[in-house]
Amino acid sequence: METPDWNSNSVGDDVYEPSEDTFLLLDALENDLNNLKKIIDKGGCLVLELGSGSGVITAALKKTLGSTVQCIAVDINLQACHTTLETCSLNNVNVDVINANLLDWIFQSKSIDIIIFNPPYVRSFVNEGDVDGKISDIKHAWCGGPVDGADVIRRVLPQINRVLADNGVFYLLMINYNNPEKIAHFMAQEFSMAHNIIITRKVPGESLVVYKFYRT
Ligand SMILES: C[S@@+](CC[C@H](N)C(=O)[O-])C[C@H]1O[C@@H](n2cnc3c(N)ncnc32)[C@H](O)[C@@H]1O
């Protein structure tokens, strides 16, 4: 999968700049591309990236998967939504961008075929990074909450179960202290979802992994 172009100037201070985790997720999708194409061959056509940030992952997917898929990018940060649109336009691809909180806005169950999420996963204290008592846009990009940094991840899991199509797949990036195996155990127990580990990478101070979840 080709790494798309993006405009560093337009990413700015309020939007997550593509980083090691972004590129790891791109590599994971590339490693699993044949399986993604099989889902599309079977009629799957809705691809959704949660927390699109700069939009490079959504742009790469749309560029690679082509016109048979509709790509939707979601971000809680309005500036990230604008940047995603700009990145997609820079790469000549059309996607739909929605400024929303996780998957709250989807009413149709089992409707999305492929979901990708590089979540805010960093362990952080409640007020760390807040501006004037309000959570800042850039804090949304990394703050995963105290203890294990997995607060946002835990919030999205029941939503994934609700919206993921029967033959769908969910790619989730995590860091070692998010306790990925505990998350996987929860998905299996609560929602009968199995997982594969698609890729792992150690970078200074971080050990990152991408899991793929699917219904059994
Ligand atoms: C780690 S960044 C990843 C950005 C981009 N996907 C990448 O890989 O470079 C996490 C993104 O999730 C977004 N985000 C955080 N909480 C969210 C929520 N509740 N709903 C939607 N997006 C959220 C942030 O604004 C941020 O853009």
Ligand as a Chemical Component Dictionary entry (heavy atoms), coordinates in Angstrom:
data_LIG
# 
_chem_comp.id                   LIG 
_chem_comp.type                 NON-POLYMER 
_chem_comp.pdbx_formal_charge   0 
_chem_comp.three_letter_code    LIG 
# 
loop_
_chem_comp_atom.comp_id 
_chem_comp_atom.atom_id 
_chem_comp_atom.alt_atom_id 
_chem_comp_atom.type_symbol 
_chem_comp_atom.charge 
_chem_comp_atom.model_Cartn_x 
_chem_comp_atom.model_Cartn_y 
_chem_comp_atom.model_Cartn_z 
_chem_comp_atom.pdbx_ordinal 
LIG C1  C1  C 0  -3.723  8.352  17.853 1  
LIG S1  S1  S 1  -4.680  9.459  16.885 2  
LIG C2  C2  C 0  -4.680  8.583  15.336 3  
LIG C3  C3  C 0  -4.847  9.471  14.134 4  
LIG C4  C4  C 0  -4.681  8.769  12.777 5  
LIG N1  N1  N 0  -5.645  7.729  12.586 6  
LIG C5  C5  C 0  -3.299  8.183  12.673 7  
LIG O1  O1  O 0  -3.170  6.939  12.779 8  
LIG O2  O2  O -1 -2.344  8.957  12.515 9  
LIG C6  C6  C 0  -6.327  9.190  17.512 10 
LIG C7  C7  C 0  -7.432  9.958  16.779 11 
LIG O3  O3  O 0  -8.707  9.589  17.365 12 
LIG C8  C8  C 0  -9.514  10.738 17.521 13 
LIG N2  N2  N 0  -10.463 10.468 18.610 14 
LIG C9  C9  C 0  -10.206 10.406 19.932 15 
LIG N3  N3  N 0  -11.309 10.137 20.635 16 
LIG C10 C10 C 0  -12.308 10.019 19.721 17 
LIG C11 C11 C 0  -13.706 9.766  19.815 18 
LIG N4  N4  N 0  -14.283 9.584  21.012 19 
LIG N5  N5  N 0  -14.440 9.726  18.685 20 
LIG C12 C12 C 0  -13.854 9.931  17.475 21 
LIG N6  N6  N 0  -12.537 10.189 17.315 22 
LIG C13 C13 C 0  -11.768 10.224 18.419 23 
LIG C14 C14 C 0  -8.509  11.850 17.828 24 
LIG O4  O4  O 0  -9.044  13.141 17.582 25 
LIG C15 C15 C 0  -7.347  11.479 16.912 26 
LIG O5  O5  O 0  -7.468  12.082 15.644 27 
# 
loop_
_chem_comp_bond.comp_id 
_chem_comp_bond.atom_id_1 
_chem_comp_bond.atom_id_2 
_chem_comp_bond.value_order 
_chem_comp_bond.pdbx_ordinal 
LIG C1  S1  SING 1  
LIG S1  C2  SING 2  
LIG S1  C6  SING 3  
LIG C2  C3  SING 4  
LIG C3  C4  SING 5  
LIG C4  N1  SING 6  
LIG C4  C5  SING 7  
LIG C5  O1  DOUB 8  
LIG C5  O2  SING 9  
LIG C6  C7  SING 10 
LIG C7  O3  SING 11 
LIG C7  C15 SING 12 
LIG O3  C8  SING 13 
LIG C8  N2  SING 14 
LIG C8  C14 SING 15 
LIG N2  C9  SING 16 
LIG N2  C13 SING 17 
LIG C9  N3  DOUB 18 
LIG N3  C10 SING 19 
LIG C10 C11 SING 20 
LIG C10 C13 DOUB 21 
LIG C11 N4  SING 22 
LIG C11 N5  DOUB 23 
LIG N5  C12 SING 24 
LIG C12 N6  DOUB 25 
LIG N6  C13 SING 26 
LIG C14 O4  SING 27 
LIG C14 C15 SING 28 
LIG C15 O5  SING 29 
# 
